[in-house]
Amino acid sequence: MEIRYLLNDVKLREDEKRYLSDKLQKAERLLSGYKDNEMSGEVELELDKKGFFRVEFMIKTPHDLYRSEKTSDTMMNAADQAEEALRKQIRRNKEKTIDAKRKK
């Protein structure tokens, strides 16, 4: 999966960039039905005036768009919360499609 980074007034070290990409790829593993070239990921990171980090993860598939955004005092906390929210969205959508197939 190709990952694009949008950094607003933030500079990332290589280990922080790897941490964010690992978080996004962990959520992406739930989407096992798609090939890597069919999905794209996006990480947006912003530091506001009060010193809080806003992390937004987005995964685009041919049929769906999954997006989560969380704000916290550290980049890692915000990334952890955003990744969990994204995984929850993906799981909920998978359960809906499985239930819909069972009803047919």
N, C-alpha and C positions, 0 to 999 in steps of 0.2 A: 504494500500500500504506500502510495506517495503521500508524504506529509508536508504541508506548507505551514510556515511559521509567520505569524503577524505579531511583531513586537512594537508596542507603543511606548516609547521612552524607557525601554528596558534593554539591558545588554545581558545576554545569556552566556554562561560558561559552557563548555562542552559537556560536563557532567550533568548540568541542569537540563540541557537540551536532550540528552539521552534519557534522563528521568521522565521528562514530559512525553517523549516518544514511546517509552516503555509503558506508561500509563495508558496512552491512546491505543497501543497495540494490544494491551491486555483486554480492553473492551472490544476491540476488533475481532478477537478470537471467538467471541460468541457468534459472529457472522460467518460461520464456516461454509455456507452455501455459495459464497461469492469468490471469484478469483481475485488475486491481488490487483490486477489491472482494471477491475470493474469498480474498485472503491478508491476514494480519496479521503484524506484526513486533513484537518486544519486545527492548529493550536493558536489561540490568540492570547497574548499576555499583556497586561496593562498594570501600571503602578499609578494609583491615584494620589492626590495631593496629601491625603491623610496617612499615606504609607501602607495602604492595603493593596494586596495583589488581586486582580481579577483574572481568572483563568477560564477560557472557553474552549471546549472540545467540540469538534463537529466531525461526523463521519457521513459521507455521502455514498449511497449505494444506487444502483439503477432504479430501485423502486421506492426507497425511503431516505429520509434525512434525519439523523439523530444529532441532537445538540444539547449541551449542558453548559451552564455558566455558574461559577461559584466565586465568592469573594472571601478572603481571609487575610490574617496578618502576615502569614508566610506563604511563599509560592508553593511549597510542598503541601501544606494543608489544603490550600485551594485546589491544587491538582488532584489530591486524594478524594476530596469531596465531589469534584466535577466528574472524575472517573467513575465513582460509585453511582452517581446519578445517571450517567450515560449507560452503564451496565444495567441499571434498573429499567431504563427505557427500552433497551434492546430486548431484555427478558420479557417484559410486558408485551411488546409487539409480537415476539415469537409465540407466546402463549395464546394471543388472540388469533393468530393465523392457524395454529394447531387446533384450537377449539372450532374455528370456522370450518376447517376440513373435516372434523369429526361429525359436525351437524349435517353434512351433505349426504 
